Amino acid sequence: MSITKGLRAWLNTYDGLAGDRINVDCLPEDQSSYSLDSDPEYFVKPYLDGSQQVERTFVLASCEAFGDDIIQNTEILDWYEDLSSWIRLQSRRRNFPDIGTDKKVSSVSVASTPYPFVVYDNGMARYQIQIKLIYTEE
């Protein structure tokens, strides 16, 4: 299994994303659509035995209604806070995504708070968080 496929499948086990709703590198402009995007941040720490520790960042984004409705905006941020709590809980339980036989995940964490990254003229916005994945590769 690839890293992106494994992370996407793992995120789809979160109740708020159930139903295979996450696209990859493509965020449709439909309200409450989601995308898992690759981020260029990438660090590698080689070990003497030839293995390496890899740190990658992904972006989970959604398209949401945007405006001066405090209740609506709070619900969006609450959803992201709940997702962030779920990710922290899975990490504490060491319930990590399966990203392939030669890779072992050691950490999944949320690396940013949710925020409206882009606001569109049509009253929609792209909200997003960053997810950091650390794994060892043989």
Contacts in CASP RR format, 6 or more apart in sequence:
PFRMAT RR
TARGET T0000
AUTHOR 0000-0000-0000
METHOD contacts of the structure
MODEL  1
MSITKGLRAWLNTYDGLAGDRINVDCLPEDQSSYSLDSDPEYFVKPYLDG
SQQVERTFVLASCEAFGDDIIQNTEILDWYEDLSSWIRLQSRRRNFPDIG
TDKKVSSVSVASTPYPFVVYDNGMARYQIQIKLIYTEE
1 9 0 8 1.000
1 98 0 8 1.000
1 99 0 8 1.000
1 100 0 8 1.000
2 99 0 8 1.000
2 100 0 8 1.000
3 56 0 8 1.000
3 99 0 8 1.000
3 100 0 8 1.000
3 103 0 8 1.000
3 133 0 8 1.000
3 135 0 8 1.000
4 24 0 8 1.000
4 36 0 8 1.000
4 38 0 8 1.000
4 58 0 8 1.000
6 97 0 8 1.000
6 98 0 8 1.000
6 99 0 8 1.000
6 100 0 8 1.000
7 36 0 8 1.000
7 58 0 8 1.000
7 97 0 8 1.000
7 99 0 8 1.000
7 131 0 8 1.000
7 133 0 8 1.000
8 22 0 8 1.000
8 24 0 8 1.000
8 36 0 8 1.000
9 97 0 8 1.000
9 98 0 8 1.000
10 90 0 8 1.000
10 96 0 8 1.000
10 97 0 8 1.000
10 98 0 8 1.000
10 108 0 8 1.000
11 17 0 8 1.000
11 22 0 8 1.000
11 36 0 8 1.000
11 60 0 8 1.000
11 97 0 8 1.000
12 18 0 8 1.000
12 19 0 8 1.000
12 20 0 8 1.000
12 21 0 8 1.000
12 22 0 8 1.000
14 83 0 8 1.000
14 86 0 8 1.000
16 79 0 8 1.000
16 82 0 8 1.000
16 83 0 8 1.000
17 34 0 8 1.000
17 83 0 8 1.000
21 33 0 8 1.000
21 34 0 8 1.000
22 34 0 8 1.000
22 35 0 8 1.000
22 36 0 8 1.000
22 60 0 8 1.000
23 33 0 8 1.000
23 34 0 8 1.000
23 35 0 8 1.000
23 36 0 8 1.000
24 35 0 8 1.000
24 36 0 8 1.000
24 37 0 8 1.000
25 35 0 8 1.000
25 36 0 8 1.000
25 37 0 8 1.000
25 38 0 8 1.000
26 35 0 8 1.000
27 33 0 8 1.000
27 34 0 8 1.000
27 35 0 8 1.000
27 37 0 8 1.000
27 61 0 8 1.000
27 62 0 8 1.000
27 63 0 8 1.000
27 126 0 8 1.000
28 63 0 8 1.000
29 63 0 8 1.000
29 120 0 8 1.000
29 122 0 8 1.000
29 124 0 8 1.000
30 63 0 8 1.000
31 63 0 8 1.000
31 64 0 8 1.000
31 65 0 8 1.000
31 124 0 8 1.000
32 62 0 8 1.000
32 63 0 8 1.000
32 64 0 8 1.000
33 62 0 8 1.000
33 63 0 8 1.000
34 60 0 8 1.000
34 61 0 8 1.000
34 62 0 8 1.000
35 59 0 8 1.000
35 60 0 8 1.000
35 61 0 8 1.000
35 62 0 8 1.000
36 58 0 8 1.000
36 59 0 8 1.000
36 60 0 8 1.000
37 58 0 8 1.000
37 59 0 8 1.000
37 60 0 8 1.000
37 61 0 8 1.000
38 56 0 8 1.000
38 58 0 8 1.000
38 59 0 8 1.000
39 56 0 8 1.000
39 57 0 8 1.000
39 58 0 8 1.000
39 59 0 8 1.000
39 130 0 8 1.000
41 55 0 8 1.000
41 56 0 8 1.000
41 57 0 8 1.000
42 54 0 8 1.000
42 55 0 8 1.000
42 56 0 8 1.000
42 57 0 8 1.000
43 54 0 8 1.000
43 55 0 8 1.000
44 52 0 8 1.000
44 53 0 8 1.000
44 54 0 8 1.000
44 55 0 8 1.000
45 52 0 8 1.000
45 53 0 8 1.000
45 54 0 8 1.000
45 55 0 8 1.000
46 52 0 8 1.000
47 53 0 8 1.000
50 138 0 8 1.000
51 136 0 8 1.000
51 137 0 8 1.000
51 138 0 8 1.000
52 136 0 8 1.000
52 137 0 8 1.000
53 106 0 8 1.000
53 134 0 8 1.000
53 135 0 8 1.000
53 136 0 8 1.000
53 137 0 8 1.000
54 103 0 8 1.000
54 134 0 8 1.000
54 135 0 8 1.000
54 136 0 8 1.000
54 137 0 8 1.000
55 132 0 8 1.000
55 133 0 8 1.000
55 134 0 8 1.000
56 132 0 8 1.000
56 133 0 8 1.000
56 134 0 8 1.000
57 111 0 8 1.000
57 130 0 8 1.000
57 131 0 8 1.000
57 132 0 8 1.000
57 133 0 8 1.000
58 130 0 8 1.000
58 131 0 8 1.000
58 133 0 8 1.000
59 128 0 8 1.000
59 129 0 8 1.000
59 130 0 8 1.000
59 131 0 8 1.000
60 83 0 8 1.000
60 128 0 8 1.000
60 129 0 8 1.000
60 131 0 8 1.000
61 117 0 8 1.000
61 126 0 8 1.000
61 127 0 8 1.000
61 128 0 8 1.000
62 76 0 8 1.000
62 126 0 8 1.000
62 127 0 8 1.000
62 128 0 8 1.000
63 124 0 8 1.000
63 125 0 8 1.000
63 126 0 8 1.000
63 127 0 8 1.000
64 76 0 8 1.000
64 116 0 8 1.000
64 124 0 8 1.000
64 125 0 8 1.000
64 127 0 8 1.000
65 72 0 8 1.000
65 123 0 8 1.000
65 124 0 8 1.000
65 125 0 8 1.000
66 73 0 8 1.000
66 116 0 8 1.000
66 119 0 8 1.000
66 120 0 8 1.000
66 123 0 8 1.000
66 124 0 8 1.000
66 125 0 8 1.000
67 73 0 8 1.000
67 123 0 8 1.000
76 114 0 8 1.000
76 127 0 8 1.000
77 114 0 8 1.000
80 113 0 8 1.000
80 114 0 8 1.000
80 127 0 8 1.000
80 129 0 8 1.000
81 114 0 8 1.000
83 110 0 8 1.000
83 129 0 8 1.000
84 110 0 8 1.000
84 114 0 8 1.000
84 129 0 8 1.000
87 108 0 8 1.000
87 109 0 8 1.000
87 110 0 8 1.000
87 131 0 8 1.000
88 109 0 8 1.000
88 110 0 8 1.000
90 96 0 8 1.000
90 108 0 8 1.000
91 107 0 8 1.000
91 108 0 8 1.000
91 109 0 8 1.000
96 105 0 8 1.000
96 106 0 8 1.000
96 108 0 8 1.000
97 105 0 8 1.000
97 108 0 8 1.000
97 133 0 8 1.000
99 105 0 8 1.000
99 133 0 8 1.000
99 135 0 8 1.000
102 137 0 8 1.000
102 138 0 8 1.000
103 135 0 8 1.000
103 136 0 8 1.000
103 137 0 8 1.000
103 138 0 8 1.000
104 135 0 8 1.000
104 136 0 8 1.000
105 133 0 8 1.000
105 134 0 8 1.000
105 135 0 8 1.000
106 134 0 8 1.000
106 135 0 8 1.000
106 136 0 8 1.000
107 132 0 8 1.000
107 133 0 8 1.000
107 134 0 8 1.000
108 131 0 8 1.000
108 132 0 8 1.000
108 133 0 8 1.000
108 134 0 8 1.000
109 131 0 8 1.000
109 132 0 8 1.000
110 129 0 8 1.000
110 130 0 8 1.000
110 131 0 8 1.000
110 132 0 8 1.000
111 129 0 8 1.000
111 130 0 8 1.000
111 131 0 8 1.000
111 132 0 8 1.000
112 128 0 8 1.000
112 129 0 8 1.000
112 130 0 8 1.000
113 129 0 8 1.000
114 127 0 8 1.000
114 128 0 8 1.000
114 129 0 8 1.000
115 127 0 8 1.000
115 128 0 8 1.000
116 125 0 8 1.000
116 126 0 8 1.000
116 127 0 8 1.000
117 125 0 8 1.000
117 126 0 8 1.000
117 127 0 8 1.000
117 128 0 8 1.000
118 125 0 8 1.000
118 126 0 8 1.000
119 125 0 8 1.000
120 126 0 8 1.000
END
